[in-house]
């Protein structure tokens, strides 16, 4: 039983890395509870509910930053397939087919299940970043083959037994990336990333310089990464986080961001079946681009502020706005400049309709719980945090102890949905604090 529980916990931890929960401890004078929210809530909502609108919004902002000719822009949209060499030689093509037939993870299209298996390697390597020459020194091929077969079979592997060296695991991670049908950044994005590398600053006379414009490069990469398939984006974030932490320990492992870029650019950015000689003048752009991804990885997986605002306005009825330029044309009383730092003040305690309904639903489920010490604690928490406009202000009478409480849908699920919905609105600080506090009480 204990072994089974450990396996379940391990699987949950692996999949939990693909989620992005953010807890902010910003507080107002009257509110001291931590607030749970996701700043990209409306961006993700738009991505899932209106994917065509989402793609059009992101693409229109990408074209503000980089100049993509018609064919390259059509490739980014997926309307035209990129023109790539058919093969890199008979033996290379034959070996790829053999690998594809062999395993369920290696040589196969990227899936969330495959990422869950490969995450075992990433998790182990994150604990061994001190090893000198990590990702550069090859491991033992026999041990790598045994490890590869276990991953292909879907096994959970205990890498802490000492049977494998970090160099074995690091080399196998590169092999996995190299055997994907296409690079992690996809063939569609290839030309766009070359254009990002060309973004430079202008001098006082308006002439381009050779100094990279890092702010525009980061903004363009934020937009491009939003267009990646979900599985590619998830694995890329895990990989870049690992490489970023590796580069931070370069004084011990001798692997700088640029050294790591030389190891991973062929798997992450280079088109398949192309060699260094095929890429010619672009190879420096690709290697430097990979190093840039590693150095700035902690900023790349968040939406630009104006994209958050545009996504929010899509659900507020302003569906004609697609780009930052459109947002800038709005009167100042309709939209603030999303690039400017926002000053968060204590909001009005009167709850809006959306907040009030969510709190009422949450309160109903609390009162329908069987009588217990926990129920009394939750009721007290509502009363303590409530103000006019929140359900606890007029405390409802709990149902009679002898009356069977109605069965409802998952209480924990409703709380989570309520917290997510409320976290994206600031119409009631007291109501939001009540929900956050009760949520933390239940699941702490």
C-alpha positions in Angstrom: 0.0 0.0 0.0 2.8 2.4 0.9 4.6 1.8 -2.4 1.3 2.4 -4.3 0.8 5.7 -2.5 4.4 6.8 -3.2 3.9 6.0 -6.9 0.6 8.1 -7.1 2.3 11.0 -5.3 5.2 10.9 -7.8 2.9 10.9 -10.8 0.9 13.8 -9.4 4.1 15.7 -8.8 5.2 15.1 -12.4 2.0 16.3 -13.9 1.8 19.2 -11.4 4.8 20.8 -13.0 2.7 21.5 -16.1 0.4 23.8 -14.1 1.2 27.4 -13.3 -0.3 28.6 -10.0 0.6 32.0 -8.7 0.1 33.3 -5.2 0.5 37.0 -4.5 1.0 38.4 -1.1 0.3 42.0 -2.1 -2.1 43.3 0.5 -4.0 46.5 1.1 -4.2 48.3 4.4 -7.5 46.6 5.4 -6.8 43.1 3.9 -4.0 40.9 5.2 -4.9 37.6 3.7 -2.9 36.2 0.7 -4.7 36.5 -2.6 -4.7 33.6 -5.1 -4.9 34.7 -8.7 -3.6 34.0 -12.2 -2.6 37.2 -14.1 -2.9 35.3 -17.4 -6.4 34.0 -16.6 -8.2 35.8 -19.5 -5.4 35.1 -21.9 -5.8 31.3 -21.2 -9.5 31.6 -21.3 -9.4 33.2 -24.7 -6.9 30.6 -26.0 -9.3 27.7 -25.0 -12.7 29.3 -25.8 -11.9 31.4 -28.9 -8.6 30.0 -30.4 -9.1 31.8 -33.7 -9.5 35.2 -32.0 -6.5 34.4 -29.8 -4.3 33.5 -32.7 -5.3 36.6 -34.7 -4.6 38.8 -31.7 -1.1 37.3 -31.1 -0.2 37.3 -34.8 -1.2 40.9 -35.3 1.1 42.0 -32.4 4.0 39.9 -33.7 3.8 41.7 -37.0 4.4 45.0 -35.1 7.7 43.7 -34.0 9.2 41.6 -36.8 8.8 41.9 -40.6 7.7 38.5 -42.0 7.3 38.3 -45.8 4.1 36.7 -47.1 5.4 33.1 -47.3 7.1 33.2 -43.9 4.0 34.7 -42.3 1.8 32.0 -43.9 4.2 29.4 -42.5 3.8 30.9 -39.0 0.0 30.7 -39.4 0.2 27.1 -40.6 -1.2 27.9 -44.0 1.9 26.8 -45.8 4.3 24.0 -45.0 7.9 25.0 -44.5 10.3 24.0 -47.3 12.8 21.6 -45.8 15.2 19.0 -47.2 13.5 15.7 -47.7 16.3 13.8 -45.8 19.8 14.1 -44.5 21.0 10.9 -46.1 19.9 7.3 -46.5 21.2 5.9 -43.2 19.9 8.8 -41.1 16.4 8.4 -42.5 16.5 4.6 -42.0 17.6 4.9 -38.4 14.9 7.4 -37.7 12.3 5.0 -38.9 13.7 2.2 -36.8 13.5 4.4 -33.7 10.0 5.5 -34.4 8.8 1.9 -34.6 10.5 0.9 -31.4 9.3 3.1 -28.5 6.3 4.8 -27.1 8.3 7.9 -26.1 11.4 8.2 -28.1 11.0 9.1 -31.8 7.3 9.8 -31.4 5.3 13.0 -31.6 5.3 15.0 -28.4 2.5 14.2 -25.9 1.7 15.1 -22.3 2.2 11.5 -21.4 5.7 11.5 -23.0 6.5 14.7 -21.1 5.5 13.0 -17.8 8.0 10.2 -18.5 10.8 12.6 -19.6 10.2 14.8 -16.5 11.8 12.0 -14.4 15.1 12.8 -16.2 14.6 16.6 -15.7 13.8 16.2 -12.0 16.9 14.1 -11.4 19.2 16.4 -13.3 17.9 19.4 -11.4 19.4 17.8 -8.2 22.8 17.2 -9.9 23.6 20.5 -11.6 27.0 20.6 -9.9 28.5 17.8 -12.2 31.3 19.2 -14.3 30.6 19.0 -18.0 26.9 18.2 -17.6 25.3 17.8 -21.0 28.7 17.9 -22.7 30.3 14.7 -21.4 28.6 11.6 -22.8 27.4 8.9 -20.5 27.5 5.1 -20.7 25.7 3.8 -23.7 24.7 0.5 -22.1 23.1 2.2 -19.1 21.4 4.7 -21.4 19.8 1.9 -23.5 18.4 0.2 -20.4 17.0 3.6 -19.1 15.5 4.3 -22.5 13.7 1.0 -22.6 12.2 1.6 -19.2 11.0 5.0 -20.2 9.5 3.6 -23.4 7.6 1.0 -21.4 6.0 3.7 -19.2 7.8 2.7 -16.0 8.4 5.0 -13.0 12.1 5.0 -12.5 14.0 5.5 -9.3 17.1 7.3 -10.4 18.4 7.9 -6.9 19.6 4.3 -6.5 23.0 5.1 -7.9 22.7 2.8 -10.9 22.9 5.8 -13.3 25.3 8.7 -13.6 24.0 12.2 -14.2 25.9 12.2 -17.6 23.8 9.1 -18.6 20.6 11.0 -17.9 21.7 14.2 -19.5 22.8 12.5 -22.7 19.5 10.6 -22.9 17.5 13.8 -22.5 19.4 15.2 -25.6 18.7 12.0 -27.5 15.0 12.3 -26.8 14.9 15.9 -28.0 17.0 15.0 -31.1 14.6 12.2 -32.1 11.4 14.3 -32.0 9.9 14.5 -35.5 10.5 18.3 -35.4 12.5 20.7 -33.3 10.9 21.8 -30.0 10.2 25.3 -31.4 8.6 23.7 -34.5 9.5 24.2 -38.2 6.7 26.8 -38.5 8.5 29.2 -36.1 12.0 28.8 -37.7 12.0 32.0 -39.8 10.3 34.1 -37.1 13.1 33.2 -34.6 15.7 34.3 -37.2 13.9 37.6 -37.4 13.8 38.0 -33.6 17.6 37.6 -33.6 17.8 40.6 -36.0 16.0 43.1 -33.7 18.5 45.8 -32.8 18.4 49.3 -31.3 18.4 52.5 -33.4 20.7 55.4 -33.0 19.7 59.1 -32.6 19.4 59.4 -36.4 17.1 56.5 -36.8 19.8 54.1 -38.2 20.0 50.5 -37.0 22.9 49.6 -34.8 24.4 46.2 -34.0 23.2 46.4 -30.4 20.4 43.9 -29.7 17.1 45.3 -28.6 16.6 43.0 -25.7 13.2 44.4 -24.6 11.7 43.9 -28.1 13.3 40.5 -28.4 11.7 39.4 -25.1 8.3 40.8 -26.1 8.5 39.0 -29.5 9.5 35.7 -27.9 6.7 36.0 -25.4 4.2 36.2 -28.3 5.8 33.5 -30.3 5.9 31.0 -27.5 2.2 31.6 -26.9 1.5 30.1 -30.4 3.4 26.9 -29.7 1.4 23.7 -29.3 0.6 23.1 -25.6 2.9 20.1 -25.2 5.8 21.9 -26.9 5.3 24.9 -24.7 5.2 22.8 -21.5 8.3 20.8 -22.3 10.2 24.0 -23.4 9.5 25.7 -20.1 10.7 22.7 -18.2 13.8 22.5 -20.3 14.7 26.2 -20.2 14.2 26.3 -16.4 16.6 23.4 -16.1 19.2 25.0 -18.4 18.8 28.4 -16.6 19.6 26.8 -13.3 22.5 24.8 -14.8 24.0 28.1 -16.2 23.7 29.7 -12.7 26.1 27.1 -11.4 28.6 27.5 -14.2 31.4 28.1 -11.7 31.0 24.5 -10.7 29.8 22.6 -13.8 31.7 24.8 -16.4 28.6 25.1 -18.5 27.7 28.7 -19.4 24.5 29.6 -21.1 26.3 29.8 -24.5 27.9 26.4 -23.9 24.5 24.9 -23.2 23.1 26.7 -26.3 25.7 24.9 -28.5 24.5 21.6 -27.0 20.7 22.2 -27.4 20.2 24.6 -30.4 20.3 21.6 -32.9 17.4 20.0 -31.0 15.4 23.0 -30.0 15.8 25.4 -33.0 17.5 23.8 -36.0 15.2 22.3 -38.7 15.4 18.5 -39.0 17.8 17.0 -41.5 19.9 20.1 -41.8 23.5 20.3 -40.8 25.7 23.2 -39.7 27.0 23.6 -43.3 23.3 23.8 -44.5 22.5 26.6 -42.1 25.6 28.6 -43.1 25.2 32.3 -42.0 22.2 31.5 -39.8 24.0 29.2 -37.4 25.3 32.1 -35.3 21.8 33.6 -35.0 20.4 30.2 -33.9 23.1 29.6 -31.3 22.8 33.1 -29.9 19.1 32.8 -30.0 19.2 29.7 -27.9 21.5 31.3 -25.4 19.1 34.3 -25.2 16.2 31.8 -24.5 18.2 30.3 -21.6 19.3 33.6 -20.1 15.8 35.2 -20.2 13.7 32.1 -19.6 12.2 33.4 -16.4 10.4 36.2 -18.4 9.3 34.4 -21.5 6.3 32.4 -20.3 4.1 35.3 -19.3 1.9 37.3 -21.5 2.8 40.9 -22.2 0.7 43.3 -20.1 -1.2 44.7 -23.1 -2.1 41.1 -24.2 -3.7 40.5 -20.8 -5.7 43.7 -21.2 -6.8 42.9 -24.7 -7.9 39.5 -23.6 -9.8 40.9 -20.7 -11.6 43.4 -23.0 -12.6 40.6 -25.3 -14.8 39.3 -22.5 -16.0 42.8 -21.7 -17.4 43.3 -25.1 -14.6 45.2 -26.9 -14.0 42.6 -29.5 -12.7 45.0 -32.2 -9.4 45.5 -30.4 -6.6 43.2 -31.6 -3.3 44.9 -31.1 -1.4 47.2 -28.7 -1.9 50.0 -31.3 -5.7 49.6 -31.0 -5.4 49.8 -27.2 -3.3 53.0 -27.4 -6.0 54.7 -29.4 -8.6 54.3 -26.6 -9.5 57.4 -24.6 -7.7 57.5 -21.3 -10.9 56.9 -19.3 -11.6 53.7 -21.1 -8.2 52.0 -20.9 -5.1 52.7 -19.0 -1.7 52.1 -20.6 -1.0 48.5 -19.8 2.7 49.0 -20.0 2.7 51.5 -17.2 3.1 50.2 -13.7 -0.2 49.9 -12.0 -0.9 51.3 -8.5 -3.2 48.8 -6.7 -5.4 50.5 -4.1 -7.9 49.0 -1.8 -11.0 48.3 -3.9 -14.6 49.1 -3.0 -16.0 46.5 -0.6 -19.3 46.4 -2.3 -19.3 43.1 -4.3 -20.2 43.0 -7.9 -22.8 40.6 -9.2 -20.2 38.0 -10.4 -18.4 38.0 -7.0 -21.6 38.0 -4.9 -23.1 35.1 -6.7 -19.9 33.0 -6.4 -19.7 33.8 -2.7 -23.4 32.9 -2.2 -22.8 29.5 -3.9 -19.8 28.9 -1.8 -21.7 29.8 1.4 -24.6 27.5 0.6 -22.3 24.6 0.3 -20.7 25.4 3.6 -24.0 25.5 5.4 -25.1 22.2 3.7 -22.1 20.4 5.2 -22.8 18.0 8.0 -22.4 19.5 11.5 -18.8 19.3 12.5 -16.0 21.4 14.1 -14.7 22.2 10.6 -18.1 23.5 9.5 -18.3 25.8 12.5 -14.8 27.0 11.8 -15.8 27.9 8.2 -18.9 29.7 9.3 -16.9 31.8 11.7 -14.4 32.5 9.0 -17.2 33.8 6.7 -18.6 36.0 9.5 -15.2 37.3 10.4 -14.3 38.4 6.9 -17.8 39.5 5.7 -19.0 43.0 5.1 -22.2 44.3 3.5 -22.5 42.5 0.2 -20.9 39.2 1.2 -23.0 36.2 2.2 -21.7 35.9 5.7 -23.0 39.4 6.6 -26.5 38.0 7.0 -25.5 34.6 8.4 -27.8 31.9 7.2 -29.2 29.4 9.8 -27.5 26.0 9.3 -29.9 23.2 8.4 -31.5 21.0 11.1 -29.1 18.3 12.3 -31.6 15.6 11.6 -32.2 16.7 8.0 -30.2 15.0 5.4 -28.0 17.5 3.6 -28.5 17.6 -0.2 -25.7 15.9 -2.2 -24.0 18.4 -4.5 -21.2 18.4 -7.0 -17.6 18.4 -5.8 -17.3 21.0 -3.0 -13.5 21.3 -3.5 -14.1 21.8 -7.2 -16.6 24.6 -6.6 -14.2 26.3 -4.2 -11.4 26.1 -6.7 -13.5 27.5 -9.5 -14.8 30.3 -7.3 -11.3 31.2 -6.2 -10.1 31.3 -9.8 -13.0 33.4 -11.0 -12.8 35.8 -8.0 -9.0 36.0 -8.3 -9.4 37.7 -11.7 -11.7 40.4 -10.3 -11.0 43.0 -7.7 -14.6 44.2 -7.1 -14.7 43.0 -3.4 -11.5 42.8 -1.3 -13.4 41.5 1.7 -15.3 38.9 -0.2 -12.1 37.8 -2.0 -10.2 37.5 1.3 -13.0 35.4 2.7 -12.9 32.9 -0.2 -9.1 32.8 -0.2 -9.0 32.3 3.6 -11.6 29.5 3.5 -9.8 27.8 0.6 -6.5 27.9 2.4 -8.2 26.5 5.6 -9.7 23.6 3.7 -6.6 22.5 1.7 -3.8 23.5 4.0 
